[in-house]
Amino acid sequence: MGVRAVIKVGTSSVTTERGELDLGALSKLADELAAARSAGHELVLVLSGAIAAGLPALGFEARPSDIRTLQAIAAVGQPLLVERLRGLLAAHGIVPGQVLLDPYDFGQRSQYLHARETLLRLLELGVIPVVNENDTVADDEIRFGDNDRIAALVANMIGAEALVLLTDTDGLYTADPRLDADASLIEEIVSLDAELEVVAGGAGSARGSGGMASKLAAARIASWSGVRTVIAATATDGVIAAALEGGGVGTTVQPRAERLSGRKLWIAFARPSTGHIVVDAGAREALAAGGRSLLAAGVREVVGEFEVDAAVDIRGPDGRTFAKGLTRLDSAGIRAVAGRRSDELPDGRPGEVVHADDLVVVPEA
């Protein structure tokens, strides 16, 4: 029986060391996508490489550092990347459809739902949506975060059953295999924890934007979405089929039995935080227990300037974030009522800073 899955392929997996498109790697990817489709799977492809593809087309020998030039390069490289893939998929009778997303598509609920309906309709039409960050207009250091995170958010958005993160390594190892001959592949992760994040390390290749740490962060989002994640090497023969059918490839991160609702997932992972609220110990204990609203009486400090319905982190007295929510007041309004009991507030002033329906305790492993 087929599954709905998001396949994410990193820049280093589809480009050469010179930054040019690797046609052999793209051809293998197209063949494997076609095979998975023939097996009955519904696929969304999150494909990195727009900037890398645009570099040689514009005569750049090295990646520049300024945002305006990178955005221009992405504008040239994105259609080149998709056109190459389109030609390869056409041989299998498959039509790809380009979908460019930016933070607004995840941050605004109405736009989020619209993007979801578009992706689902493309799947109904037999199209493989090819998703990427809209690098030509993104202004947060050229990207939303990284395409691993986008892939996890898309997996949650469309109700996928599997997330496959393809990269240039076989999966997560107990140590860096390039430095430690005794490093071994971790084949299954039931619960993500801080020790695994340390093992994952930092950034990946010079051509890509993410490393194993970003893949574990994406897997964490997917896990709380009820989505199984597989991290594996793009170069492995039949890697997509094996990942979707549980063929023992790479590192598998199992979904949690307990999962957040779609709206809570959207608040926790899709909405960027614009500030944070520090609460006292009593409020932290009450909120962590679940099902409680954050009242003005529990607020001790407000950091940042934000409007009503903004997403904010909620921190305890120790400064650690333990929850996130959408505010009922703007930052000035919260400061005006901070620390005051409901019976001390002026008439008509709401005592709820963040309603329980709009608050989610940040998932911990």
SULMO-V356040 format. One record per pair of residues at least 24 apart in sequence whose ideal C-beta (glycine too) atoms are under 8 Angstrom apart, sorted by the first residue. I is the first residue (numbers start at 0). J is the second residue. If there is no record, write none. Layout:
BEGIN
((I;J) (I;J))
END
This chain:
BEGIN
((0;39) (1;38) (1;39) (1;40) (1;41) (2;40) (2;41) (2;159) (2;160) (2;161) (2;243) (3;40) (3;41) (3;42) (3;122) (3;157) (3;158) (3;159) (3;160) (3;161) (4;35) (4;40) (4;41) (4;42) (4;43) (4;154) (4;159) (4;160) (4;161) (4;162) (4;163) (4;243) (5;42) (5;43) (5;44) (5;45) (5;150) (5;151) (5;153) (5;154) (5;157) (5;159) (5;161) (5;162) (5;163) (6;32) (6;42) (6;43) (6;44) (6;45) (6;163) (6;165) (6;239) (7;44) (7;45) (7;46) (7;47) (7;146) (7;147) (7;149) (7;150) (7;162) (7;163) (7;164) (7;165) (7;217) (8;44) (8;45) (8;46) (8;47) (8;48) (8;165) (8;233) (9;47) (9;146) (9;147) (9;164) (9;165) (9;166) (9;167) (9;203) (9;207) (9;209) (9;233) (10;47) (10;48) (10;50) (10;51) (10;204) (10;206) (10;207) (10;208) (11;166) (11;167) (11;203) (11;204) (11;206) (11;207) (12;165) (12;166) (12;167) (12;233) (12;234) (13;46) (13;47) (13;48) (13;51) (13;80) (13;233) (14;48) (14;51) (14;52) (14;206) (17;55) (18;51) (18;54) (18;55) (18;59) (18;62) (18;206) (19;51) (19;52) (19;54) (19;55) (20;48) (20;51) (20;52) (20;79) (20;80) (20;83) (22;83) (24;233) (24;234) (25;83) (25;84) (25;87) (26;87) (27;233) (27;234) (28;84) (28;87) (28;233) (29;84) (29;87) (29;88) (29;90) (29;91) (30;87) (30;91) (31;237) (31;238) (31;239) (31;240) (32;88) (32;91) (32;93) (32;127) (32;239) (33;88) (33;91) (33;93) (34;237) (34;239) (34;240) (35;239) (35;240) (35;243) (36;91) (36;93) (36;127) (38;240) (38;243) (38;244) (40;243) (41;122) (42;127) (43;118) (43;122) (43;127) (43;128) (43;130) (43;153) (43;157) (43;159) (44;95) (44;127) (44;128) (44;129) (44;130) (45;129) (45;130) (45;131) (45;146) (45;149) (45;150) (45;153) (46;80) (46;81) (46;84) (46;129) (46;130) (46;131) (46;146) (47;131) (47;146) (47;207) (47;208) (48;76) (48;80) (49;73) (49;76) (49;77) (49;80) (49;131) (49;134) (50;76) (50;134) (50;141) (51;76) (51;206) (52;76) (52;77) (52;79) (52;80) (53;77) (53;79) (62;205) (62;206) (66;138) (66;140) (66;141) (69;134) (69;141) (70;134) (70;135) (70;136) (70;137) (70;141) (71;135) (73;134) (73;135) (73;141) (74;134) (74;135) (77;131) (77;134) (77;135) (81;129) (84;129) (88;127) (93;125) (93;127) (94;125) (94;126) (94;127) (95;126) (95;127) (95;128) (95;129) (96;121) (96;126) (96;127) (96;128) (96;129) (97;128) (97;129) (97;131) (98;128) (98;129) (98;130) (98;131) (99;130) (99;131) (99;132) (99;133) (100;130) (100;131) (100;132) (100;133) (100;143) (100;149) (100;153) (101;132) (101;133) (101;136) (101;137) (101;143) (102;137) (102;139) (102;143) (102;271) (105;143) (105;152) (105;265) (105;269) (105;270) (106;269) (106;270) (106;271) (106;310) (108;265) (111;156) (111;265) (111;269) (114;156) (115;156) (115;157) (118;153) (118;156) (118;157) (119;157) (122;157) (142;208) (144;213) (145;208) (145;209) (145;213) (146;208) (146;209) (147;209) (147;213) (147;214) (147;216) (147;217) (148;213) (148;216) (148;217) (148;220) (150;217) (151;216) (151;217) (151;218) (151;220) (151;221) (151;224) (151;226) (151;228) (151;268) (152;220) (152;268) (152;269) (154;221) (154;224) (154;226) (155;220) (155;221) (155;224) (155;226) (155;261) (155;264) (155;265) (155;268) (155;269) (159;226) (160;226) (160;227) (161;226) (161;227) (161;228) (161;229) (161;242) (161;243) (162;217) (162;218) (162;221) (162;226) (162;227) (162;228) (162;229) (163;228) (163;229) (163;231) (163;238) (163;239) (163;242) (163;243) (164;214) (164;217) (164;218) (164;228) (164;229) (164;230) (164;231) (165;231) (165;232) (165;233) (165;238) (165;239) (166;203) (166;211) (166;214) (166;230) (166;231) (166;232) (166;233) (167;203) (167;204) (167;232) (167;233) (167;234) (168;211) (168;232) (169;231) (169;232) (169;235) (169;249) (170;230) (170;231) (170;232) (170;249) (170;250) (171;195) (171;198) (171;199) (171;211) (171;214) (171;215) (171;230) (171;250) (172;198) (173;198) (174;198) (175;200) (184;249) (184;250) (185;250) (186;247) (186;249) (186;250) (186;251) (187;250) (187;251) (187;252) (187;253) (188;218) (188;250) (188;251) (188;252) (188;253) (189;253) (190;255) (190;364) (191;215) (191;218) (191;219) (191;222) (191;252) (191;364) (192;364) (193;364) (215;252) (218;252) (219;362) (219;364) (220;264) (220;268) (221;252) (221;254) (222;252) (222;253) (222;254) (222;255) (223;255) (223;258) (223;259) (223;264) (223;267) (223;268) (223;362) (224;254) (224;258) (224;259) (224;264) (225;254) (225;255) (225;258) (226;254) (227;251) (227;252) (227;253) (227;254) (228;252) (259;359) (259;362) (263;359) (266;310) (266;323) (266;324) (266;325) (266;357) (266;358) (266;359) (267;323) (267;359) (267;361) (267;362) (270;310) (270;323) (270;325) (271;310) (272;310) (272;311) (272;312) (272;323) (273;303) (273;305) (273;309) (273;310) (273;311) (274;301) (274;302) (274;303) (274;304) (274;305) (274;309) (274;311) (274;312) (274;330) (275;302) (275;303) (275;311) (275;312) (275;313) (275;314) (275;320) (276;300) (276;301) (276;302) (276;311) (276;312) (276;313) (276;314) (276;333) (276;352) (276;353) (277;301) (277;302) (277;314) (277;315) (277;316) (277;318) (278;313) (278;314) (278;315) (278;316) (279;316) (280;315) (280;316) (283;315) (283;316) (283;321) (286;313) (286;321) (286;322) (286;358) (286;360) (287;321) (287;322) (287;360) (289;360) (290;355) (291;355) (292;351) (292;352) (292;353) (292;354) (292;355) (292;358) (293;324) (293;351) (293;352) (293;353) (293;358) (294;341) (294;350) (294;351) (294;352) (295;333) (295;336) (295;337) (295;338) (295;339) (295;340) (295;341) (295;344) (295;350) (295;351) (295;352) (296;338) (296;339) (296;340) (296;341) (296;350) (298;333) (298;336) (298;337) (298;338) (298;352) (299;337) (299;338) (300;337) (301;330) (301;333) (301;334) (301;337) (303;330) (304;330) (304;331) (305;329) (305;330) (306;330) (307;332) (311;353) (313;353) (313;358) (320;361) (321;360) (321;361) (322;358) (322;359) (322;360) (322;361) (323;358) (323;359) (323;361) (324;353) (324;354) (324;357) (324;358) (324;359) (325;353) (325;354) (325;357) (325;358) (326;352) (326;353) (327;351) (327;352) (327;353) (327;354) (327;357) (328;352))
END
